[in-house]
Amino acid sequence: MSHGHQDDQPSRLLADSLSYADVRGPVDAERAVRMYREDAALTDSCPDSPQCPQNPQTGSIYRYSLSPFAEWIKALLAVPFVLYSQPHGVLEDPDRSVDTLSQTREEAHRRYSEIFRDIEAMIDDHIAHQNDAENPFPSKLKLLVPSIGPFFTRLPLEAAFKFQDNKRYISSRRFVSPSFNDIRLILNSAQIMAVTTYGTLQLATFDGDVTLYDDGQSLEPTSPVIPRLLDLLRKNVKIGIVTAAGYTTADRYYARLHGLLDAMANSADLTPSQKQSLVVMGGEANYLFEFDSSSPHLLAPVPRQHWLTPEMAAWNEQDIAQLLDVAEAALRDCIKTLNLPATLMRKDRAVGIIPVSPEIRIPRESLEETVLLVQKILELSTVGRSRRVPFCAFNGGRDVFVDIGDKSWGVTVCQRWFSQKEGPHGVIKGENTLHVGDQFLSAGANDFRARSVGTTAWIASPVETVELLDELAELMGKKMS
């Protein structure tokens, strides 16, 4: 089924879409990071801040996330869908309706494209405002979507829509309007187009569960993700696996990542430098391991003093212990109050609850309730109000944990670690970083925090990760050629 005025080449679509706007200046990434930190602090410090509505796809409750932006786009696209979808066409004579449906499909595609082009221009204006420290007035986009944060790059949304429309036939649908998932994937495509067009992708970080492998599983040798990660390494892109799994020894991470680690060790076309371009950051931001072919488990722990940022080094151990004590007491109360079939697990930098038996699945609603309750108790506690130690309470799908730090710090450590190895000319900034994860919506949303230090792509399964990496490889290949 063809679409009017569409092109199968995303790079050509991208060039057409960006030709009118490339005169704009670059994004001030350092200012963007500062604004994210300030916005996050403001949001977390307002216990009465309004809650965003529930997402119809998952039912999860969220606050200050990308979703209001996506839902706003969804509402804009609903108008041309209602005007041009022609659902009554199924009742007409097939021979007579073919031309009509083709015309309405082309018209819907044109109107959708115009909307994304207008949003793209509003993002450019928003970036101009965020780069201008002297301008006290909000951008038009900020007025329309108050929860919107800073951007690290422009977003070629029109080109991304055309690319996804060729795959998902959004303009051809007559009964199903553009969905939240359609928009999520369009935003993903726009982001990877941006990081490969307006700059160079230097660092790609990935969540573990549901991103690289199914929840609770491991990265097996047969995983289609592995050759695509190896391809990134061959292109000299650094890789960080930033996971909530908090293990203190390399053997536990090897058990989860052995397919990738063995493939790297046995690869004949990866240089020693490229093999050193992979790290594992565990416990959100608490344990760093780097690839080491001489290690029995192909990973070597890096002493904490070698990679802590100055801000992280200032976190007081007494404050950390006090925060975990408060979290532990709150979790114990949840086990009792909600009658959870769970047991408590305390680590040096985390505390959480896990099912008493691997076969037991705690209801999602109970996990979400636990996260929100524990998070609120921590925010209102003495150590939480002091804001001296950041923390992340999140729903892991089968468990709930409170970690010291969050993935914004984990990605930051990866950026600094590889920047130090590359020297003063190899600084990795937010616009050169892409974090891929699935937790941008549910309570805690630990991947969402990574948006404060780099660009992000929101996937829903390892299958989507493979598709994203294929799209990324195609765009990087076209740029190099």
DRENDO-1510 file (C-alpha; in Angstrom, 1 decimal, always signed):
<recs>
REC; n; res; u; v; w
REC; 1; MET; +0.0; +0.0; +0.0 .
REC; 2; SER; +1.6; +3.3; -1.1 .
REC; 3; HIS; +1.4; +6.7; +0.5 .
REC; 4; GLY; +1.3; +9.9; -1.4 .
REC; 5; HIS; +4.5; +11.9; -1.5 .
REC; 6; GLN; +6.4; +9.5; +0.8 .
REC; 7; ASP; +10.0; +8.4; +0.4 .
REC; 8; ASP; +11.5; +5.1; +1.4 .
REC; 9; GLN; +14.9; +6.7; +2.2 .
REC; 10; PRO; +14.9; +8.2; +5.7 .
REC; 11; SER; +18.1; +10.2; +5.0 .
REC; 12; ARG; +16.5; +11.9; +2.0 .
REC; 13; LEU; +13.4; +12.6; +4.1 .
REC; 14; LEU; +15.7; +14.0; +6.8 .
REC; 15; ALA; +17.5; +16.3; +4.4 .
REC; 16; ASP; +14.3; +17.6; +3.0 .
REC; 17; SER; +12.9; +18.2; +6.4 .
REC; 18; LEU; +15.9; +20.0; +7.8 .
REC; 19; SER; +17.0; +22.1; +4.9 .
REC; 20; TYR; +14.9; +25.1; +6.0 .
REC; 21; ALA; +16.1; +25.2; +9.6 .
REC; 22; ASP; +19.8; +24.3; +9.7 .
REC; 23; VAL; +20.7; +28.0; +10.1 .
REC; 24; ARG; +19.8; +27.8; +13.8 .
REC; 25; GLY; +22.6; +27.8; +16.3 .
REC; 26; PRO; +23.6; +24.7; +18.4 .
REC; 27; VAL; +21.9; +23.7; +21.6 .
REC; 28; ASP; +23.6; +24.9; +24.8 .
REC; 29; ALA; +23.9; +21.4; +26.4 .
REC; 30; GLU; +25.5; +22.5; +29.7 .
REC; 31; ARG; +22.6; +25.0; +30.3 .
REC; 32; ALA; +20.1; +22.2; +29.4 .
REC; 33; VAL; +21.6; +20.0; +32.1 .
REC; 34; ARG; +21.4; +22.8; +34.7 .
REC; 35; MET; +17.8; +23.4; +33.7 .
REC; 36; TYR; +16.9; +19.7; +34.0 .
REC; 37; ARG; +18.4; +19.6; +37.5 .
REC; 38; GLU; +16.6; +22.8; +38.6 .
REC; 39; ASP; +13.3; +21.5; +37.1 .
REC; 40; ALA; +13.7; +18.1; +38.8 .
REC; 41; ALA; +14.4; +19.8; +42.1 .
REC; 42; LEU; +11.4; +22.0; +41.8 .
REC; 43; THR; +9.1; +19.1; +40.9 .
REC; 44; ASP; +10.4; +16.9; +43.7 .
REC; 45; SER; +10.1; +19.6; +46.3 .
REC; 46; CYS; +6.4; +20.3; +45.6 .
REC; 47; PRO; +4.3; +17.6; +47.3 .
REC; 48; ASP; +1.1; +19.2; +46.0 .
REC; 49; SER; +2.2; +19.3; +42.4 .
REC; 50; PRO; -0.6; +18.0; +40.1 .
REC; 51; GLN; -0.4; +14.4; +38.9 .
REC; 52; CYS; -0.6; +13.7; +35.2 .
REC; 53; PRO; -3.4; +11.5; +34.0 .
REC; 54; GLN; -3.0; +7.8; +33.5 .
REC; 55; ASN; -1.5; +6.5; +30.3 .
REC; 56; PRO; -4.2; +4.5; +28.4 .
REC; 57; GLN; -1.5; +2.0; +27.2 .
REC; 58; THR; -0.3; +0.9; +30.6 .
REC; 59; GLY; -2.4; +2.5; +33.3 .
REC; 60; SER; +0.7; +3.6; +35.2 .
REC; 61; ILE; +0.6; +6.9; +37.0 .
REC; 62; TYR; +3.4; +9.4; +36.1 .
REC; 63; ARG; +4.4; +13.0; +36.8 .
REC; 64; TYR; +6.6; +15.4; +34.9 .
REC; 65; SER; +7.5; +13.1; +32.1 .
REC; 66; LEU; +7.7; +13.0; +28.3 .
REC; 67; SER; +4.1; +11.6; +28.2 .
REC; 68; PRO; +2.2; +15.0; +28.5 .
REC; 69; PHE; +4.2; +16.1; +25.4 .
REC; 70; ALA; +3.3; +12.9; +23.6 .
REC; 71; GLU; -0.3; +13.1; +24.7 .
REC; 72; TRP; -0.5; +16.7; +23.4 .
REC; 73; ILE; +0.8; +15.6; +20.0 .
REC; 74; LYS; -1.7; +12.8; +20.0 .
REC; 75; ALA; -4.5; +15.3; +20.6 .
REC; 76; LEU; -3.3; +17.5; +17.7 .
REC; 77; LEU; -3.3; +14.6; +15.4 .
REC; 78; ALA; -6.8; +13.6; +16.3 .
REC; 79; VAL; -8.3; +16.5; +14.3 .
REC; 80; PRO; -7.1; +15.5; +10.8 .
REC; 81; PHE; -7.9; +11.9; +11.7 .
REC; 82; VAL; -11.5; +12.7; +12.4 .
REC; 83; LEU; -11.7; +14.9; +9.2 .
REC; 84; TYR; -9.9; +12.6; +6.8 .
REC; 85; SER; -10.1; +9.0; +8.1 .
REC; 86; GLN; -13.3; +8.2; +6.0 .
REC; 87; PRO; -14.5; +5.1; +8.1 .
REC; 88; HIS; -17.7; +5.0; +6.0 .
REC; 89; GLY; -15.6; +3.9; +3.1 .
REC; 90; VAL; -16.1; +0.3; +4.0 .
REC; 91; LEU; -19.8; +0.7; +3.2 .
REC; 92; GLU; -19.2; +2.1; -0.3 .
REC; 93; ASP; -18.7; +0.3; -3.6 .
REC; 94; PRO; -15.1; -0.9; -3.6 .
REC; 95; ASP; -14.4; +0.2; -7.2 .
REC; 96; ARG; -15.8; +3.7; -6.5 .
REC; 97; SER; -14.1; +4.1; -3.1 .
REC; 98; VAL; -10.5; +3.3; -4.2 .
REC; 99; ASP; -9.7; +6.7; -5.5 .
REC; 100; THR; -11.5; +8.5; -2.6 .
REC; 101; LEU; -9.5; +6.5; -0.1 .
REC; 102; SER; -6.3; +7.2; -1.8 .
REC; 103; GLN; -7.0; +10.9; -1.8 .
REC; 104; THR; -8.0; +11.0; +1.8 .
REC; 105; ARG; -4.9; +9.0; +2.7 .
REC; 106; GLU; -2.7; +11.5; +1.0 .
REC; 107; GLU; -4.5; +14.4; +2.6 .
REC; 108; ALA; -4.2; +12.8; +6.1 .
REC; 109; HIS; -0.5; +12.3; +5.5 .
REC; 110; ARG; -0.1; +15.9; +4.4 .
REC; 111; ARG; -2.0; +17.2; +7.4 .
REC; 112; TYR; -0.1; +15.0; +9.8 .
REC; 113; SER; +3.2; +16.2; +8.3 .
REC; 114; GLU; +2.2; +19.8; +8.6 .
REC; 115; ILE; +1.5; +19.3; +12.3 .
REC; 116; PHE; +4.9; +17.7; +13.0 .
REC; 117; ARG; +6.6; +20.4; +11.0 .
REC; 118; ASP; +4.9; +23.1; +13.2 .
REC; 119; ILE; +5.8; +21.2; +16.4 .
REC; 120; GLU; +9.4; +21.0; +15.1 .
REC; 121; ALA; +9.4; +24.8; +14.7 .
REC; 122; MET; +8.1; +25.2; +18.2 .
REC; 123; ILE; +10.9; +23.0; +19.5 .
REC; 124; ASP; +13.4; +25.2; +17.7 .
REC; 125; ASP; +11.9; +28.3; +19.3 .
REC; 126; HIS; +12.0; +26.5; +22.7 .
REC; 127; ILE; +15.7; +25.7; +22.3 .
REC; 128; ALA; +16.3; +29.4; +21.4 .
REC; 129; HIS; +14.6; +30.4; +24.6 .
REC; 130; GLN; +16.5; +27.8; +26.8 .
REC; 131; ASN; +19.8; +29.1; +25.3 .
REC; 132; ASP; +19.0; +32.7; +26.1 .
REC; 133; ALA; +19.7; +33.1; +29.8 .
REC; 134; GLU; +18.5; +36.8; +29.6 .
REC; 135; ASN; +15.1; +36.0; +28.2 .
REC; 136; PRO; +12.6; +35.7; +31.2 .
REC; 137; PHE; +9.7; +34.7; +29.1 .
REC; 138; PRO; +8.7; +31.1; +28.4 .
REC; 139; SER; +8.5; +29.7; +24.9 .
REC; 140; LYS; +5.2; +29.0; +23.1 .
REC; 141; LEU; +5.8; +25.3; +23.6 .
REC; 142; LYS; +6.4; +25.8; +27.4 .
REC; 143; LEU; +3.1; +27.7; +27.6 .
REC; 144; LEU; +1.2; +24.9; +25.7 .
REC; 145; VAL; +3.0; +22.0; +27.5 .
REC; 146; PRO; +4.1; +23.3; +30.9 .
REC; 147; SER; +5.9; +20.1; +31.8 .
REC; 148; ILE; +8.2; +20.2; +28.8 .
REC; 149; GLY; +11.9; +20.3; +29.7 .
REC; 150; PRO; +15.1; +21.4; +27.9 .
REC; 151; PHE; +16.2; +19.7; +24.7 .
REC; 152; PHE; +19.8; +18.6; +23.9 .
REC; 153; THR; +19.1; +18.5; +20.1 .
REC; 154; ARG; +16.6; +19.7; +17.6 .
REC; 155; LEU; +14.0; +17.0; +16.7 .
REC; 156; PRO; +13.3; +16.4; +12.9 .
REC; 157; LEU; +9.8; +15.3; +13.6 .
REC; 158; GLU; +8.4; +15.6; +10.1 .
REC; 159; ALA; +11.1; +13.3; +8.7 .
REC; 160; ALA; +10.6; +10.9; +11.6 .
REC; 161; PHE; +6.8; +10.8; +11.0 .
REC; 162; LYS; +7.3; +10.1; +7.3 .
REC; 163; PHE; +9.7; +7.3; +8.1 .
REC; 164; GLN; +7.4; +5.7; +10.6 .
REC; 165; ASP; +4.3; +6.2; +8.4 .
REC; 166; ASN; +6.0; +4.1; +5.8 .
REC; 167; LYS; +6.4; +1.4; +8.4 .
REC; 168; ARG; +3.2; +1.7; +10.3 .
REC; 169; TYR; +0.7; +3.1; +7.7 .
REC; 170; ILE; -0.6; +5.6; +10.1 .
REC; 171; SER; -2.2; +7.8; +7.4 .
REC; 172; SER; -4.0; +4.7; +6.0 .
REC; 173; ARG; -5.9; +3.9; +9.1 .
REC; 174; ARG; -9.6; +4.6; +9.2 .
REC; 175; PHE; -10.7; +3.4; +12.6 .
REC; 176; VAL; -7.6; +3.7; +14.8 .
REC; 177; SER; -6.2; +7.2; +15.3 .
REC; 178; PRO; -2.5; +7.9; +15.8 .
REC; 179; SER; -1.7; +6.3; +19.1 .
REC; 180; PHE; +0.6; +6.9; +22.0 .
REC; 181; ASN; +2.9; +4.2; +20.7 .
REC; 182; ASP; +2.9; +5.7; +17.2 .
REC; 183; ILE; +4.1; +9.0; +18.7 .
REC; 184; ARG; +6.6; +7.3; +21.0 .
REC; 185; LEU; +8.2; +5.6; +18.0 .
REC; 186; ILE; +8.2; +8.8; +16.0 .
REC; 187; LEU; +9.9; +10.7; +18.8 .
REC; 188; ASN; +12.5; +7.8; +19.0 .
REC; 189; SER; +13.2; +8.1; +15.2 .
REC; 190; ALA; +13.5; +11.9; +15.5 .
REC; 191; GLN; +16.0; +11.6; +18.3 .
REC; 192; ILE; +18.3; +9.1; +16.6 .
REC; 193; MET; +18.1; +11.1; +13.4 .
REC; 194; ALA; +19.2; +14.1; +15.4 .
REC; 195; VAL; +22.1; +12.5; +17.2 .
REC; 196; THR; +23.4; +11.2; +13.9 .
REC; 197; THR; +22.8; +14.3; +11.8 .
REC; 198; TYR; +23.5; +17.4; +14.0 .
REC; 199; GLY; +26.5; +15.8; +15.8 .
REC; 200; THR; +28.2; +12.5; +16.4 .
REC; 201; LEU; +27.0; +9.6; +18.6 .
REC; 202; GLN; +29.8; +8.9; +21.0 .
REC; 203; LEU; +28.1; +7.0; +23.8 .
REC; 204; ALA; +25.1; +4.7; +23.8 .
REC; 205; THR; +23.8; +3.5; +27.2 .
REC; 206; PHE; +21.2; +0.7; +27.7 .
REC; 207; ASP; +19.0; -0.5; +30.4 .
REC; 208; GLY; +19.1; -4.3; +31.0 .
REC; 209; ASP; +15.7; -5.9; +31.6 .
REC; 210; VAL; +13.1; -5.4; +28.9 .
REC; 211; THR; +15.6; -3.4; +26.9 .
REC; 212; LEU; +18.4; -5.8; +26.0 .
REC; 213; TYR; +16.7; -9.0; +27.2 .
REC; 214; ASP; +13.3; -10.0; +28.5 .
REC; 215; ASP; +12.4; -9.3; +32.1 .
REC; 216; GLY; +14.4; -11.5; +34.5 .
REC; 217; GLN; +16.3; -13.2; +31.7 .
REC; 218; SER; +19.8; -13.0; +30.4 .
REC; 219; LEU; +21.6; -11.8; +27.2 .
REC; 220; GLU; +22.0; -15.2; +25.5 .
REC; 221; PRO; +24.4; -15.9; +22.6 .
REC; 222; THR; +21.5; -16.2; +20.1 .
REC; 223; SER; +20.1; -12.7; +21.0 .
REC; 224; PRO; +19.8; -10.5; +17.9 .
REC; 225; VAL; +20.8; -7.5; +20.0 .
REC; 226; ILE; +24.4; -8.8; +20.3 .
REC; 227; PRO; +25.6; -8.3; +16.6 .
REC; 228; ARG; +24.1; -4.8; +16.6 .
REC; 229; LEU; +26.0; -3.9; +19.8 .
REC; 230; LEU; +29.2; -5.2; +18.3 .
REC; 231; ASP; +28.5; -3.1; +15.2 .
REC; 232; LEU; +28.3; +0.0; +17.4 .
REC; 233; LEU; +31.7; -0.9; +19.0 .
REC; 234; ARG; +33.2; -1.3; +15.5 .
REC; 235; LYS; +32.0; +2.2; +14.7 .
REC; 236; ASN; +33.9; +3.4; +17.8 .
REC; 237; VAL; +30.7; +4.2; +19.8 .
REC; 238; LYS; +31.2; +3.6; +23.5 .
REC; 239; ILE; +28.6; +1.4; +25.2 .
REC; 240; GLY; +27.4; +1.5; +28.8 .
REC; 241; ILE; +25.0; -0.9; +30.3 .
REC; 242; VAL; +23.3; +1.0; +33.1 .
REC; 243; THR; +21.2; -1.3; +35.1 .
REC; 244; ALA; +19.4; -1.3; +38.4 .
REC; 245; ALA; +20.7; -4.8; +39.1 .
REC; 246; GLY; +23.1; -4.1; +42.0 .
REC; 247; TYR; +25.8; -6.8; +42.2 .
REC; 248; THR; +29.2; -6.3; +43.8 .
REC; 249; THR; +30.9; -9.1; +41.9 .
REC; 250; ALA; +31.6; -9.7; +38.2 .
REC; 251; ASP; +30.3; -13.2; +38.1 .
REC; 252; ARG; +26.7; -12.0; +38.6 .
REC; 253; TYR; +26.9; -9.6; +35.7 .
REC; 254; TYR; +28.6; -12.2; +33.5 .
REC; 255; ALA; +25.6; -14.5; +34.2 .
REC; 256; ARG; +23.3; -11.8; +32.8 .
REC; 257; LEU; +25.5; -10.6; +30.0 .
REC; 258; HIS; +27.5; -13.6; +29.0 .
REC; 259; GLY; +26.3; -13.7; +25.4 .
REC; 260; LEU; +27.6; -10.3; +24.7 .
REC; 261; LEU; +30.8; -10.6; +26.8 .
REC; 262; ASP; +31.8; -13.9; +25.1 .
REC; 263; ALA; +31.1; -12.5; +21.7 .
REC; 264; MET; +33.4; -9.5; +22.4 .
REC; 265; ALA; +36.1; -11.8; +23.8 .
REC; 266; ASN; +36.0; -14.0; +20.7 .
REC; 267; SER; +35.7; -11.3; +18.1 .
REC; 268; ALA; +38.6; -11.1; +15.8 .
REC; 269; ASP; +37.6; -7.7; +14.2 .
REC; 270; LEU; +37.3; -5.7; +17.4 .
REC; 271; THR; +40.4; -3.8; +18.3 .
REC; 272; PRO; +41.7; -3.9; +21.9 .
REC; 273; SER; +40.6; -0.2; +22.2 .
REC; 274; GLN; +37.1; -1.1; +21.0 .
REC; 275; LYS; +36.8; -3.9; +23.4 .
REC; 276; GLN; +37.7; -1.5; +26.2 .
REC; 277; SER; +34.7; +0.7; +25.1 .
REC; 278; LEU; +32.2; -1.2; +27.1 .
REC; 279; VAL; +31.4; -0.7; +30.8 .
REC; 280; VAL; +28.6; -2.0; +33.1 .
REC; 281; MET; +27.2; +0.4; +35.7 .
REC; 282; GLY; +25.2; -1.5; +38.3 .
REC; 283; GLY; +22.8; -0.5; +41.0 .
REC; 284; GLU; +21.8; +2.6; +38.9 .
REC; 285; ALA; +25.1; +4.4; +39.8 .
REC; 286; ASN; +27.0; +2.4; +42.4 .
REC; 287; TYR; +29.2; -0.3; +40.8 .
REC; 288; LEU; +31.3; +0.1; +37.8 .
REC; 289; PHE; +32.9; -2.8; +35.8 .
REC; 290; GLU; +34.9; -2.6; +32.6 .
REC; 291; PHE; +35.5; -5.2; +30.0 .
REC; 292; ASP; +38.6; -7.3; +30.7 .
REC; 293; SER; +39.4; -10.2; +28.5 .
REC; 294; SER; +41.9; -11.6; +31.0 .
REC; 295; SER; +39.3; -11.7; +33.8 .
REC; 296; PRO; +37.6; -15.1; +34.4 .
REC; 297; HIS; +34.2; -13.3; +34.0 .
REC; 298; LEU; +35.4; -10.9; +31.3 .
REC; 299; LEU; +34.7; -7.9; +33.6 .
REC; 300; ALA; +36.9; -6.2; +36.1 .
REC; 301; PRO; +35.6; -4.0; +39.0 .
REC; 302; VAL; +36.7; -0.4; +39.0 .
REC; 303; PRO; +37.4; +1.0; +42.5 .
REC; 304; ARG; +34.8; +3.6; +43.4 .
REC; 305; GLN; +37.3; +6.3; +44.1 .
REC; 306; HIS; +38.4; +6.1; +40.4 .
REC; 307; TRP; +35.1; +7.0; +38.9 .
REC; 308; LEU; +33.0; +8.9; +41.5 .
REC; 309; THR; +32.1; +12.4; +40.3 .
REC; 310; PRO; +32.9; +15.2; +42.7 .
REC; 311; GLU; +29.2; +15.5; +43.6 .
REC; 312; MET; +28.9; +11.8; +44.3 .
REC; 313; ALA; +32.0; +11.8; +46.4 .
REC; 314; ALA; +30.4; +14.4; +48.6 .
REC; 315; TRP; +27.5; +12.0; +49.5 .
REC; 316; ASN; +27.8; +11.3; +53.2 .
REC; 317; GLU; +27.8; +7.6; +54.3 .
REC; 318; GLN; +25.8; +8.4; +57.4 .
REC; 319; ASP; +23.1; +10.1; +55.2 .
REC; 320; ILE; +23.1; +7.1; +52.9 .
REC; 321; ALA; +22.6; +4.7; +55.8 .
REC; 322; GLN; +19.9; +6.9; +57.3 .
REC; 323; LEU; +18.0; +7.1; +54.0 .
REC; 324; LEU; +18.2; +3.3; +53.5 .
REC; 325; ASP; +17.0; +2.8; +57.1 .
REC; 326; VAL; +13.9; +5.0; +56.4 .
REC; 327; ALA; +13.3; +3.1; +53.2 .
REC; 328; GLU; +13.6; -0.2; +54.9 .
REC; 329; ALA; +11.1; +0.7; +57.6 .
REC; 330; ALA; +8.6; +1.9; +54.9 .
REC; 331; LEU; +9.1; -1.3; +52.9 .
REC; 332; ARG; +8.5; -3.4; +55.9 .
REC; 333; ASP; +5.3; -1.5; +56.6 .
REC; 334; CYS; +4.1; -2.1; +53.0 .
REC; 335; ILE; +4.7; -5.8; +53.3 .
REC; 336; LYS; +2.5; -5.9; +56.4 .
REC; 337; THR; -0.2; -3.4; +55.2 .
REC; 338; LEU; -0.6; -4.8; +51.7 .
REC; 339; ASN; +0.0; -8.4; +52.8 .
REC; 340; LEU; +2.7; -8.8; +50.2 .
REC; 341; PRO; +4.3; -12.2; +49.5 .
REC; 342; ALA; +7.7; -10.6; +49.7 .
REC; 343; THR; +10.8; -10.6; +51.7 .
REC; 344; LEU; +13.2; -7.7; +52.4 .
REC; 345; MET; +16.7; -7.4; +50.8 .
REC; 346; ARG; +19.2; -4.9; +52.1 .
REC; 347; LYS; +22.4; -4.1; +50.3 .
REC; 348; ASP; +25.2; -1.5; +50.9 .
REC; 349; ARG; +23.6; +1.0; +48.5 .
REC; 350; ALA; +20.1; -0.3; +48.1 .
REC; 351; VAL; +17.1; -1.8; +49.9 .
REC; 352; GLY; +14.1; -3.5; +48.3 .
REC; 353; ILE; +11.5; -6.3; +48.4 .
REC; 354; ILE; +11.5; -9.4; +46.3 .
REC; 355; PRO; +8.9; -12.3; +46.0 .
REC; 356; VAL; +9.4; -15.0; +48.6 .
REC; 357; SER; +9.4; -17.5; +45.7 .
REC; 358; PRO; +10.5; -17.0; +42.1 .
REC; 359; GLU; +7.1; -18.4; +40.9 .
REC; 360; ILE; +5.1; -15.7; +42.7 .
REC; 361; ARG; +4.1; -12.5; +40.9 .
REC; 362; ILE; +3.2; -9.6; +43.1 .
REC; 363; PRO; +0.3; -7.6; +41.5 .
REC; 364; ARG; +1.5; -4.6; +39.6 .
REC; 365; GLU; -0.9; -2.3; +41.5 .
REC; 366; SER; +0.8; -3.4; +44.8 .
REC; 367; LEU; +4.2; -2.7; +43.4 .
REC; 368; GLU; +3.2; +0.7; +42.2 .
REC; 369; GLU; +1.5; +1.5; +45.6 .
REC; 370; THR; +4.7; +0.5; +47.3 .
REC; 371; VAL; +6.9; +2.6; +45.1 .
REC; 372; LEU; +4.7; +5.7; +45.5 .
REC; 373; LEU; +4.3; +5.3; +49.3 .
REC; 374; VAL; +8.0; +4.7; +49.9 .
REC; 375; GLN; +9.0; +7.6; +47.7 .
REC; 376; LYS; +6.7; +9.9; +49.5 .
REC; 377; ILE; +7.9; +8.8; +52.9 .
REC; 378; LEU; +11.5; +9.4; +51.8 .
REC; 379; GLU; +10.7; +12.8; +50.4 .
REC; 380; LEU; +9.1; +13.9; +53.7 .
REC; 381; SER; +11.8; +12.4; +55.9 .
REC; 382; THR; +14.5; +14.5; +57.5 .
REC; 383; VAL; +17.3; +13.0; +55.3 .
REC; 384; GLY; +15.1; +13.3; +52.2 .
REC; 385; ARG; +14.2; +16.9; +52.8 .
REC; 386; SER; +17.9; +17.7; +53.2 .
REC; 387; ARG; +18.4; +16.6; +49.5 .
REC; 388; ARG; +22.0; +15.8; +50.3 .
REC; 389; VAL; +21.7; +12.3; +48.8 .
REC; 390; PRO; +19.7; +11.5; +45.7 .
REC; 391; PHE; +17.7; +8.3; +45.5 .
REC; 392; CYS; +15.5; +6.4; +43.1 .
REC; 393; ALA; +12.5; +4.3; +44.1 .
REC; 394; PHE; +11.2; +2.1; +41.2 .
REC; 395; ASN; +9.1; -0.8; +40.2 .
REC; 396; GLY; +11.3; -3.5; +38.6 .
REC; 397; GLY; +8.3; -5.5; +37.3 .
REC; 398; ARG; +8.7; -8.2; +39.9 .
REC; 399; ASP; +10.2; -6.3; +42.8 .
REC; 400; VAL; +10.6; -2.8; +44.3 .
REC; 401; PHE; +14.0; -1.2; +45.2 .
REC; 402; VAL; +15.3; +2.0; +46.5 .
REC; 403; ASP; +18.8; +2.8; +45.1 .
REC; 404; ILE; +21.2; +5.5; +46.1 .
REC; 405; GLY; +21.6; +7.7; +43.1 .
REC; 406; ASP; +19.7; +7.2; +39.8 .
REC; 407; LYS; +20.4; +6.6; +36.1 .
REC; 408; SER; +21.2; +10.2; +35.4 .
REC; 409; TRP; +24.3; +9.7; +37.7 .
REC; 410; GLY; +25.0; +6.3; +36.1 .
REC; 411; VAL; +25.0; +7.8; +32.6 .
REC; 412; THR; +27.1; +10.7; +33.8 .
REC; 413; VAL; +29.7; +8.4; +35.2 .
REC; 414; CYS; +29.9; +6.6; +31.8 .
REC; 415; GLN; +30.3; +10.0; +30.0 .
REC; 416; ARG; +33.1; +11.0; +32.4 .
REC; 417; TRP; +34.8; +7.6; +32.4 .
REC; 418; PHE; +35.2; +7.5; +28.6 .
REC; 419; SER; +35.9; +11.2; +28.4 .
REC; 420; GLN; +38.9; +10.8; +30.7 .
REC; 421; LYS; +40.2; +8.0; +28.6 .
REC; 422; GLU; +39.9; +10.1; +25.4 .
REC; 423; GLY; +41.6; +13.2; +26.8 .
REC; 424; PRO; +40.5; +16.8; +26.7 .
REC; 425; HIS; +39.3; +16.6; +23.1 .
REC; 426; GLY; +37.1; +13.6; +23.8 .
REC; 427; VAL; +34.5; +15.1; +26.1 .
REC; 428; ILE; +31.2; +13.3; +25.7 .
REC; 429; LYS; +28.3; +15.7; +26.1 .
REC; 430; GLY; +24.5; +15.2; +26.4 .
REC; 431; GLU; +23.9; +15.7; +22.6 .
REC; 432; ASN; +26.5; +12.9; +21.9 .
REC; 433; THR; +24.8; +10.5; +24.3 .
REC; 434; LEU; +21.8; +8.2; +23.7 .
REC; 435; HIS; +20.2; +6.3; +26.5 .
REC; 436; VAL; +17.8; +3.4; +25.5 .
REC; 437; GLY; +15.4; +2.1; +28.1 .
REC; 438; ASP; +11.8; +1.1; +28.9 .
REC; 439; GLN; +11.1; +2.8; +32.2 .
REC; 440; PHE; +10.0; +6.3; +31.3 .
REC; 441; LEU; +6.4; +6.0; +32.5 .
REC; 442; SER; +5.8; +3.7; +35.5 .
REC; 443; ALA; +6.2; +4.8; +39.1 .
REC; 444; GLY; +9.8; +5.7; +39.8 .
REC; 445; ALA; +10.6; +5.6; +36.0 .
REC; 446; ASN; +14.4; +5.2; +36.6 .
REC; 447; ASP; +15.2; +5.5; +32.9 .
REC; 448; PHE; +13.4; +8.9; +32.8 .
REC; 449; ARG; +16.1; +10.4; +35.0 .
REC; 450; ALA; +18.7; +9.8; +32.2 .
REC; 451; ARG; +16.9; +12.5; +30.2 .
REC; 452; SER; +18.7; +15.1; +32.4 .
REC; 453; VAL; +22.1; +14.2; +31.0 .
REC; 454; GLY; +21.6; +12.9; +27.4 .
REC; 455; THR; +19.1; +12.1; +24.7 .
REC; 456; THR; +16.8; +9.1; +25.2 .
REC; 457; ALA; +14.9; +6.5; +23.2 .
REC; 458; TRP; +11.9; +4.9; +24.8 .
REC; 459; ILE; +11.4; +1.3; +23.8 .
REC; 460; ALA; +8.9; -1.4; +25.1 .
REC; 461; SER; +10.8; -4.6; +24.4 .
REC; 462; PRO; +14.1; -6.1; +23.2 .
REC; 463; VAL; +12.4; -6.5; +19.7 .
REC; 464; GLU; +12.0; -2.7; +19.6 .
REC; 465; THR; +15.6; -2.3; +20.7 .
REC; 466; VAL; +16.7; -4.3; +17.7 .
REC; 467; GLU; +14.6; -2.2; +15.3 .
REC; 468; LEU; +16.0; +1.0; +16.9 .
REC; 469; LEU; +19.6; -0.2; +16.5 .
REC; 470; ASP; +18.9; -1.2; +12.8 .
REC; 471; GLU; +17.5; +2.3; +12.2 .
REC; 472; LEU; +20.5; +3.8; +13.9 .
REC; 473; ALA; +23.0; +1.7; +11.9 .
REC; 474; GLU; +21.3; +2.8; +8.7 .
REC; 475; LEU; +21.5; +6.5; +9.5 .
REC; 476; MET; +25.1; +6.2; +10.7 .
REC; 477; GLY; +26.1; +4.3; +7.6 .
REC; 478; LYS; +24.5; +7.0; +5.3 .
REC; 479; LYS; +26.3; +9.7; +7.2 .
REC; 480; MET; +29.7; +7.9; +6.9 .
REC; 481; SER; +29.2; +7.3; +3.2 .
</recs>
